[in-house]
């Protein structure tokens, strides 16, 4: 008897324009709940971090060795990443909708304070994260820092939620006319235009 092959993990797509938004986009935020989880394991988390430019390949290799030695800490880091993702989604989605983020901002500031305790100046005067070699959660710290920078930037006003049905992905709209509506035109944009044509609405 031939067993069915395991389902492939959904691919990572880096369309947010910022690591904080790309972390939000590692799951689909549907009306039915979260779907298409792209961070099921620590290995997938490090693959995402490398693709997002958060970690270099050498750091990824070190953290994977650490995860093999400390699987419970690695599993806790995945939960930490998902919890961070949820807070970032609440924060930036609220801002994009023009809502007051006061309650979730307090939760984000707690994440930020914990991460900033590890940020220090290296001997070459660059930034580095203390504990990056010994704490699997270090994958997430640069993402939190990037979110804080986005909150303080002029681009915050250009953070958008994809207009696609049952998507919920987010991005910084850097289009020339500021009218980008989709995380990706070839997926959500095409599906939405097809749906509208089917029901006779405007394209």
Residue pairs with C-beta under 8 A, 6 or more apart in sequence:
9 38
9 40
9 44
10 36
10 37
10 38
11 38
12 26
12 38
12 47
12 48
12 51
12 52
13 25
13 183
13 184
14 22
14 51
14 52
15 22
15 25
15 169
15 171
15 183
15 184
16 22
16 24
16 25
16 169
16 170
16 171
16 172
16 183
17 155
17 171
17 172
17 174
18 146
18 147
18 150
18 155
18 172
19 52
19 53
19 54
19 142
19 143
19 146
20 88
20 92
20 143
20 144
20 146
20 147
20 150
21 88
21 92
21 150
21 159
21 170
21 171
21 172
22 48
22 52
23 48
23 52
23 81
23 84
23 85
23 88
23 140
23 143
24 85
24 88
24 89
24 92
24 169
24 170
25 169
25 170
25 183
26 37
26 38
26 39
26 48
26 85
27 34
27 35
27 36
27 37
27 38
27 39
27 85
28 34
28 35
28 36
28 166
28 167
28 168
28 169
29 89
29 167
29 168
29 169
30 166
30 167
30 168
31 166
32 166
38 44
38 48
39 45
39 48
39 78
39 81
39 82
39 85
40 78
41 78
42 63
42 64
42 67
42 74
42 75
42 77
42 78
42 136
43 64
43 67
45 77
45 78
45 81
45 139
46 55
46 60
46 63
46 64
46 67
46 139
47 60
49 55
49 60
49 139
49 143
50 56
50 57
50 60
52 143
54 139
54 142
54 143
54 146
55 63
55 139
55 142
59 132
62 132
62 133
63 132
63 136
63 138
63 139
66 73
66 74
66 133
66 134
66 136
67 73
67 74
67 77
67 136
70 136
73 135
73 136
74 136
76 136
76 137
77 135
77 136
77 137
77 139
77 140
80 137
80 140
81 139
81 140
84 111
84 140
84 143
84 144
87 104
87 107
87 108
87 111
88 108
88 143
88 147
89 168
89 170
90 101
90 104
90 107
91 101
91 104
91 105
91 108
91 147
91 151
92 147
92 150
92 159
92 170
93 161
93 168
93 170
94 100
94 101
94 104
95 101
95 156
95 159
96 159
96 160
96 161
96 170
97 161
108 144
108 147
111 144
112 144
112 145
112 147
112 148
115 140
115 141
115 144
115 145
116 145
118 129
118 130
118 131
118 132
118 135
118 138
118 141
119 127
119 128
119 129
119 130
119 141
119 145
120 127
120 128
120 129
120 130
121 127
121 128
122 128
129 138
129 141
129 142
131 138
132 138
150 156
150 159
150 172
155 172
155 174
158 172
158 173
158 174
158 178
159 170
159 171
159 172
159 173
160 170
160 171
160 172
160 173
160 180
160 181
161 168
161 169
161 170
162 168
162 169
162 170
162 171
162 181
162 182
162 183
162 188
163 181
163 182
163 188
163 192
164 182
164 183
164 187
164 188
164 189
164 191
164 192
165 188
165 191
165 192
165 195
167 183
167 188
169 183
169 188
170 183
171 180
171 183
173 179
173 180
174 180
181 189
182 188
182 189
182 192
193 203
196 202
196 203
197 203
